[in-house]
Amino acid sequence: MKMKNVNIILSREYLTRVKKKSFLLTTFLVPIFFAAMCILPSVIMFMAKDEGKKIAVVDQSGIVMPYLEDSEAVTYSDYSAEPVDSMKVRFEELGLDALVVVSPLDSVARTVSVVSYSNKPLSVELKERIGSKAEEAVEDYRISLYDMGDLKQIMNDVQADVSVSTYTLDESGEEKITSSEVYMIISMVLAIIIYMFIAMFSGMVMQSVIEEKASRVVEVLVSSVKATELMFGKIIGVACVALTQFFLWIVLTLVLVAGFSAFVGFDSLMGDPAQTEQMMEMTAQMGGVDVQEMTEVMADESGMGAVLSTLGNINWGQMILAFVIYFALGYLLYASFFAAIGSAVENEADTNQLQLPVTIPLMLAFFIALYAFNAPDSAVVWWGSMIPFTSPIVMLARIPFGVPAWELVLSIALLVGTFVACGWASAKIYKIGILMFGKKTTFKDLWKWLKQK
């Protein structure tokens, strides 16, 4: 195999792709999407809030109204002396947006019920705010029935608030405060990114091979260069495109977010603290996270210090180098498989059956990596980081938690060896399959091609 020919194919593949409109569109649109994902939640929460709502309250219990405090978003007016039926008709005439009726106290259950009337449904935020204030009023009322003036203070005093601080020790015994949550987030993000890139760009190689085969362009190409040179030139060329696009995505996303933050101001971007807290609660609840614990950790100075300390203690050089190595080797391994599959078929519809044995280990690696933070040194995660078909994704998920150097060396060595063996096998299939037409390829055919000399 001549490297000169590989370089020619590589350059052709790279320049052809980077000049396409689709490449330019995705390169500039994806960073806008990423930046929007960072910015829009805060902007939407800041803009989507109630303003100037006027609520009439008929408090038949006599305990809830004092707890309903006015704010910029809502003003409460006490109409407890008015009949409920009369207020149902009059509240709109009085320029009010809604009527809230609090029932008389239930002497048995020692609680109240709250009903609202309005022409338009109350917002979820306003409904929850009224409900929480009513609950607070009922709780204080129940405490007062025990005839213990300091009962509420006692309950607050006995409530435990235990925080767990974690430290890691280096070889010299020096301790450094860390945050396991930061490692978890970094682990999951790395796993998702490398999975997406390997799957996306490997599929791009297969699609390119199918297009050239279907258009018979490949017959002209293999008359000038060897099939193996064509395959590896195409694979490496797409890899260069992937790294170029990834680098541009990072730079452009950071520029857009930083530029927008500087333009509107960081405080304006964050919006109302209450709105920001509500957004955090909604996001955390969707992910099954303890909202109160998360808020306390982020608000606590030592908690934020642990986050910053953890970010500072991470060996970013090692992590970036490991990402590049595992992405490159993982991509080369799977791209060689996808190139062989693309050479064996004449259209994408015929690839489903042949892709299955390749996509299963890739998906398995992704699922193992998503849960690696629970037990990064467990048997399933350890073996997942060593087996070459899963190690590019799983090992990256383990690295933030610390991996011995010998494990990294062994994992990379196994991955390199597997790529060499699988690349050789894929090249044999590619060399024969690229010129085969008119017959649907099966696994039996692939095995026959592998055995041919």
Secondary structure as GFF3:
##gff-version 3
##sequence-region A 1 453
A	DSSP	alpha_helix	3	18	.	.	.	ID=ss1
A	DSSP	alpha_helix	21	47	.	.	.	ID=ss2
A	DSSP	beta_strand	53	59	.	.	.	ID=ss3
A	DSSP	three_ten_helix	65	67	.	.	.	ID=ss4
A	DSSP	beta_strand	74	78	.	.	.	ID=ss5
A	DSSP	alpha_helix	84	90	.	.	.	ID=ss6
A	DSSP	beta_strand	98	102	.	.	.	ID=ss7
A	DSSP	beta_strand	114	117	.	.	.	ID=ss8
A	DSSP	alpha_helix	124	144	.	.	.	ID=ss9
A	DSSP	alpha_helix	151	158	.	.	.	ID=ss10
A	DSSP	beta_strand	166	169	.	.	.	ID=ss11
A	DSSP	beta_strand	175	178	.	.	.	ID=ss12
A	DSSP	alpha_helix	180	214	.	.	.	ID=ss13
A	DSSP	alpha_helix	217	221	.	.	.	ID=ss14
A	DSSP	alpha_helix	227	264	.	.	.	ID=ss15
A	DSSP	alpha_helix	266	270	.	.	.	ID=ss16
A	DSSP	alpha_helix	273	286	.	.	.	ID=ss17
A	DSSP	alpha_helix	291	299	.	.	.	ID=ss18
A	DSSP	alpha_helix	301	313	.	.	.	ID=ss19
A	DSSP	alpha_helix	316	344	.	.	.	ID=ss20
A	DSSP	three_ten_helix	348	350	.	.	.	ID=ss21
A	DSSP	alpha_helix	351	370	.	.	.	ID=ss22
A	DSSP	alpha_helix	379	384	.	.	.	ID=ss23
A	DSSP	alpha_helix	391	398	.	.	.	ID=ss24
A	DSSP	three_ten_helix	399	401	.	.	.	ID=ss25
A	DSSP	alpha_helix	405	433	.	.	.	ID=ss26
A	DSSP	alpha_helix	443	451	.	.	.	ID=ss27
###
